[in-house]
Each structure stands twice: as C-alpha cells, then as structure tokens.
Amino acid sequence: MVTFVLLGAILFCTLSDVLSSPNIDKIYHGPYVARLMGNNSIDFVSKNVLGPLEFRFNPNSHINGWWCVKMDEITPGWSNNYLCTNKDIGLVWRAHRDQCQPNLKCTATVEPLDPQVWWWQDNALCLPVTSNVELVWSYCGTLPQMSCVHMFDSVSPAPFLDNYLCWKEY
C-alpha cells in the first residue's frame, strides 16, 4: 500500500512505498513530464525565460515555446489539457498515486464537490523537492499574495469553475 504524508498542500511518499505497491504495474496515465513544445528557437524561448515565472492552462493543446505537461485523466474532455510554464521548472503531472516519486513534492488537485471525486483524488502536480517554487491548489478561487492560473475546461462540470493553481517563487 502506498502511504502519503500530507504537509499543508504537499504530499510526500517514499521509494519503498512505490516499490511495495501491489499496483505498480497498473499505471494507467503518466506521470507526464513537461517538455518544450513547438517553436524552440533561442530567440522565442529566451523572451519567456527572462521574465517572472508564468503558468498558463490550455484545455485544447500545448502552447508553442512553453514547457507543457499533458494533464491526461479519464474524466471526459481531459485528454487534451495542458498546463504550461514559460520556464523549465521540472513540472510533472501525476494521475495515479502509484506514481509517487521520492524526489518530487506534489500538490493534490482535488475538487471535493465533483460527483466523481474518486477520479481526481489521486492526481497531483509535482516539482522537484529542490524547487524554489511553491504550488497550492485552490478549489475556491484565487489566493491572496500568490499568482494563480484558472484551471477550467468548458467540458468540465460546474464544481470546477473556481479551481486555480497558485504559485509563489522564492
């Protein structure tokens, strides 16, 4: 059984948890690692890298010149959603708890009002444990003193209308 420790909004697990999981061979999705998409010219990319960290969510495709991670999930309409950053921060999408990795700090992306909450209960966005970026998932709007991106796909049910990924870079 995989054991999770919840510290604030960050989930941690150990390598032994992963290796001892009876479902380790039944990983259905991902984990997906962000990669540079589309136009990879130095001029195009350097314009994005020099500014502050930005996130963008696109419910239809990746964003050219950004590092994007596919947020694949069995929820209808979520097979083509991408979360993108203007810098390579090591972003990972995990859609199954058996994909826990000891070198990642993960933020759960739960929507408690979703009628199929079990679809999302084990999903998380992860960063390397050494990252200077803090991620916080909010299912009730933006958070003060943090930058936030709206995480909504029009095919999603109403409870997802106020879901945001927020971040702070240290």
C-alpha positions as CSV (number, residue, x, y, z in Angstrom):
1,M,0.0,0.0,0.0
2,V,1.3,3.5,-0.8
3,T,1.4,5.8,2.1
4,F,1.1,9.5,1.8
5,V,2.1,12.2,4.3
6,L,0.1,15.4,4.0
7,L,2.0,18.6,4.9
8,G,-0.1,21.6,4.1
9,A,-1.0,21.0,0.4
10,I,2.1,18.9,-0.3
11,L,2.1,15.1,-0.5
12,F,5.3,13.1,0.1
13,C,5.9,9.4,-0.2
14,T,9.0,7.2,0.0
15,L,10.6,4.9,-2.7
16,S,9.8,1.9,-0.6
17,D,6.1,2.9,-0.8
18,V,6.3,2.9,-4.6
19,L,8.2,-0.4,-4.8
20,S,5.9,-2.2,-2.4
21,S,2.7,-1.1,-4.1
22,P,0.7,-4.1,-5.4
23,N,-0.5,-1.9,-8.4
24,I,3.0,-0.7,-9.5
25,D,2.4,-2.5,-12.9
26,K,-1.0,-0.9,-13.4
27,I,-0.1,2.7,-14.0
28,Y,-2.8,4.0,-16.4
29,H,-1.6,7.5,-17.1
30,G,1.7,9.3,-16.9
31,P,3.4,10.5,-15.0
32,Y,3.8,13.2,-17.6
33,V,6.9,15.4,-17.5
34,A,6.7,18.9,-19.0
35,R,8.7,19.4,-22.2
36,L,9.4,22.3,-24.5
37,M,6.7,22.5,-27.2
38,G,6.5,23.8,-30.7
39,N,8.7,26.8,-31.7
40,N,12.0,26.1,-30.0
41,S,14.1,28.9,-31.4
42,I,16.5,30.5,-29.0
43,D,15.0,34.0,-29.5
44,F,11.5,32.8,-28.9
45,V,12.3,30.8,-25.8
46,S,14.7,33.4,-24.2
47,K,11.9,36.1,-24.2
48,N,9.9,33.8,-21.9
49,V,12.7,32.6,-19.7
50,L,14.0,36.1,-18.7
51,G,10.7,37.3,-17.1
52,P,8.9,36.1,-14.0
53,L,7.5,32.6,-13.8
54,E,4.2,32.2,-15.5
55,F,1.7,29.4,-15.8
56,R,-0.9,29.0,-18.5
57,F,-3.6,26.4,-18.8
58,N,-4.9,25.4,-22.3
59,P,-7.8,23.0,-22.5
60,N,-7.2,22.3,-26.2
61,S,-3.5,21.9,-26.8
62,H,0.1,22.8,-25.8
63,I,1.5,26.3,-26.1
64,N,4.4,26.7,-28.6
65,G,7.6,27.8,-27.0
66,W,6.5,26.9,-23.4
67,W,7.3,23.9,-21.3
68,C,4.0,22.0,-21.1
69,V,2.8,18.9,-19.3
70,K,-0.2,16.9,-20.5
71,M,-2.9,16.6,-17.8
72,D,-4.4,13.4,-19.0
73,E,-7.2,12.0,-17.0
74,I,-10.2,9.6,-17.5
75,T,-12.6,12.5,-16.9
76,P,-14.4,13.2,-20.1
77,G,-12.7,16.1,-22.0
78,W,-9.4,16.0,-20.1
79,S,-7.4,14.1,-22.7
80,N,-6.1,17.2,-24.4
81,N,-5.5,19.6,-21.5
82,Y,-2.0,21.1,-20.9
83,L,-0.5,23.1,-18.1
84,C,2.4,25.2,-19.4
85,T,5.2,27.3,-17.9
86,N,7.4,29.9,-19.5
87,K,10.5,28.3,-17.8
88,D,11.6,24.7,-17.3
89,I,10.8,24.1,-13.6
90,G,10.6,20.3,-13.8
91,L,6.8,20.2,-13.7
92,V,5.2,16.7,-13.6
93,W,1.5,15.6,-13.8
94,R,0.7,12.5,-11.8
95,A,-2.7,10.9,-12.4
96,H,-2.3,7.9,-10.1
97,R,-1.0,7.6,-6.6
98,D,1.3,4.7,-7.5
99,Q,3.4,7.1,-9.5
100,C,4.8,8.8,-6.3
101,Q,8.5,9.6,-6.6
102,P,10.7,10.4,-3.6
103,N,12.4,13.2,-5.5
104,L,9.2,15.2,-6.1
105,K,7.0,17.4,-3.9
106,C,3.4,17.1,-5.1
107,T,0.3,19.2,-4.7
108,A,-3.1,17.4,-4.8
109,T,-5.6,18.7,-7.3
110,V,-8.8,17.6,-5.6
111,E,-12.3,19.1,-6.2
112,P,-14.5,17.9,-3.3
113,L,-17.7,18.9,-5.0
114,D,-17.1,16.8,-8.1
115,P,-19.7,13.9,-8.1
116,Q,-16.9,11.6,-9.3
117,V,-14.3,12.8,-6.7
118,W,-12.5,9.4,-6.9
119,W,-11.4,10.3,-10.5
120,W,-9.3,13.2,-9.1
121,Q,-8.4,12.1,-5.6
122,D,-5.0,10.8,-6.5
123,N,-4.0,13.4,-9.1
124,A,-1.2,15.9,-8.4
125,L,1.1,18.4,-9.9
126,C,4.7,17.9,-8.8
127,L,8.0,19.7,-8.8
128,P,11.5,18.6,-7.8
129,V,11.9,18.7,-4.0
130,T,14.7,21.2,-4.6
131,S,12.5,23.6,-6.5
132,N,12.1,27.2,-5.3
133,V,8.5,27.2,-6.5
134,E,5.6,26.5,-4.1
135,L,2.4,25.2,-5.7
136,V,-1.0,25.5,-4.0
137,W,-4.2,24.1,-5.4
138,S,-7.4,26.1,-4.7
139,Y,-10.9,24.8,-5.4
140,C,-12.4,28.1,-4.1
141,G,-10.9,30.8,-6.2
142,T,-7.6,32.7,-6.3
143,L,-5.4,33.1,-3.2
144,P,-4.0,36.4,-1.9
145,Q,-0.3,37.2,-2.3
146,M,0.1,34.4,-4.9
147,S,-0.1,34.3,-8.7
148,C,-2.8,32.0,-9.9
149,V,-4.0,30.4,-13.2
150,H,-7.6,29.4,-13.8
151,M,-7.8,25.6,-14.4
152,F,-11.1,25.2,-16.2
153,D,-12.1,23.3,-19.2
154,S,-15.6,24.2,-20.6
155,V,-16.5,20.4,-20.8
156,S,-15.9,20.1,-17.0
157,P,-18.9,20.1,-14.6
158,A,-19.8,23.3,-12.7
159,P,-17.8,22.5,-9.5
160,F,-14.6,23.1,-11.5
161,L,-15.4,26.7,-12.2
162,D,-13.4,28.1,-9.3
163,N,-10.4,25.8,-9.5
164,Y,-7.0,27.5,-9.6
165,L,-3.4,26.6,-9.4
166,C,-1.5,29.2,-7.4
167,W,2.3,29.6,-7.0
168,K,5.0,31.6,-5.4
169,E,8.6,31.7,-6.5
170,Y,11.3,32.1,-3.7
